[in-house]
């Protein structure tokens, strides 16, 4: 089947970076990362790789400092498990959201997708950092599974558009990931209008000088894992 989905204008080769859409992926590693703008907020990032692309595809080096380790067989991407960081907060309704409880629920969902719930339940840790380190060991180099990836676009200094990938929230429309061989699939179908937040270009006033634009960070608005 012919497709332009993963091609760039300057080359007929598929891009080494994963983009938004429905895909089949595995987890190479998981990181638990503090946000640079809020010391109380954390992202759980799934470092994913697509199924082998084959053909003339040339992936990124697995280790840029040691090219002898070879290249990735598929496209790679860093994917946040929720649209917004995890943080303790109180909603306008008065409902309290626990950072740690929401992270634990996200790991339950991941474990059930990968068939590793009993292994997850066996983990015990004193801190969330230690717990996530053990989750990294458990889920790294996983089997391939189905996923829907959403994106917030952002523009770098050179003017190129990049994707900040994340899993869309569970909803009546479906779930963002499921086992590869699932019957009666409930996987969310990717829709550009719904799942891609386009970049807002810098304003250019009449004097020709671009004004500074800093995207605002949305507040945590509840659990991503409650249907």
Secondary structure, DSSP 8 states (H G I E B T S, - for coil): ----TTEETTEEEE-SB--SEEEEEEEEEEEEEEETTEEEEEEEEEEEEES---TT----BS-TT-GGG-B-SS-EEEEESSSS-B--EE-TTS-EE-HHHHHHHHHHHHHHHHT-HHHHHT---SSHHHHHHHHHHHHTT---EEEEEEEEEEE-TTS-EEEEEEE---BTTBBSEEETT-SS--B----HHHHEE------B-TTS-B-----------S-SS--
